Amino acid sequence: MTSSLLAPEALATSLSAVTTPQGGVHSALLLTAEGQVMGYSRNLNLSTAAFKAGLMATLWRAELSAAQSARNDGLEMGPLEHVLIENDEGFVALAACSNFVVGLEASSHVQLGMLKKKALVLAQALAQPLKLATPLSWNGQAS
C-alpha cells in the first residue's frame, strides 16, 4: 500500500495540530523506520520533511539497535515505545505508531514531559488507522 491511502489532508491536519511554533514544537512527521515520509505538518515542505525524516529514522534505528543489544545481553525490556533526544537546537521526540514512527521537533525551552505527551498522544491517535494502511513490519518485510 502507498501513502496515498493515508488521506494526506487528514494526516497533515493531525500532524499540524500538535505543532505550536510559538510554543516551541516546530514540526511533526510520520515516517517509516527506513526514513520514508508518510506525512508532515503543514509548516514544512516535502524537501525539508524528507531531510528531517531521514535524520529521525537514523536516530530511531540506532535506538532499536541499542535496545536489541541490551536484550541480547540479558536485559529484560519491552518494545521501544518512544525516545527523547536533545540536540544543539532543542529536542526530538520519536514514538512508535503501528509500523511507523511519529517524530516531533521542538525548541530547547519546551518541557520534555509535554513533548513526550504530545508524541505519545499523536501516535496513539494515528495507530489504529495506520494498522489498516501498512503491510510492513519494522524490518521492512511483509507481515
N, C-alpha and C positions, 0 to 999 in steps of 0.2 A: 504494500500500500504506500501511497505517497503522501506528502504533506498537504496536497490539495484536498484530501479527505478530512482535514482537521479544521475546516471552517476558519480560514485565515482571519477574517474580520472579528469573529467572536474570540479567537485566540489572542489577537492583538489587543482587543478590549480588556480581556482578563489580565494580560501581562502589563498593560499600561495602568491598570487600576492600582497596582502596588507601587508604582513609581511616584515619588514625591520629590521632584528636582530641588525645590526649596528646602524640603525636609531631609534631603540627603540620599535618597535612593534614586540613583540616576538612570538605571536601565534594568530591564528584565528580559530574559531569554528562555526559550525552551529549545533544548538541543539533544542530540543523540550523544552517547558516550564517545562516539568517534568524532564529534565536533560538527555534525551537520546541523544547520539552523532549521528548526521546525517552525519557529515563530519568535517575534520580538516586539518589544514595546514601540509605540508609535514615534517616540523621540529619537529612534535610531534609523539609519538607512541599512540596506542589505549588506553593503561592504563593511561597515563598522560592526554590524551584528555578526557577520561571518568571522571577522578577526577576533572579537570577544569570545565567540563560541569556541573557536579553536583553542584559545588560552584556557577557557573554563573546562573544556573536555580534557585537556592535558592535565590540569590540576585534579580533576575527578578520577582519571585513570591512575594517577600517581597514588592517590588516597586508596583506591580499590586495591592496588598492588601492595601497598603497605599493610592494609587490613588482611589481605591473603597471607602475606609473610608472617604476620602476627599469629594467624590461625595455624599456620604450618609449624610455628614454634610452640604450639600448645596453648596459646591464649584463647579462652572461650569468648567469643563475641558474636553478636548478631550481624545481619547485613548492614552495610553502610547506609545510613539514612540521610545524613547531612554533614556538611563541612563548612566551617567558618575560617576564612584566611585573611590575614592582614597583609597589606602591601603598602608601598610608598604613598599611594593616593587615597587609601581608605581600606575598604573591606570587600570581599567577595563571599557571598553565601551560595552554596550549592546544595540542592536537595533532590533525592531520588523521587521520581514521579513516574510510576508504572515502569516502562522500559526507557524512560527519558530522564533528563536532568533539567531542573529549573535552576537558573543562575540569576542572581541579583548582584548588582554592583552599587556600592554606596560610599559616601564620604566618610572620612575618619571621625567625624563628630556624631555619627549615627550610633545609637545604643545597640550593642550586639544582641541583646535579648529581643528587641523589636525587629531587627533584621532577620534573626533566626525565625521568629514567629511568622513574619511575612512570607519567608521562603517555604516554611512547612505548611502554612495555610494554603498558599497558592498551589503547592504540589498536591495537597490533599484534594483541593477543588478540581484540579485537572486530571487526577489519577483515573477515575472511573471512565470518563470519555476516552482517555488515551489508551486504556486497556483494549478497547474495541478498535483502535486505529493502528495498532502496531503488531506485526507478526514477529518482531525480532527480540532476541534475548540480549543481555548485556554483552555477550561475546560476539554479537553480530550474526549468530546462527538463527535460522528459522526455528520457531518454537512449535 
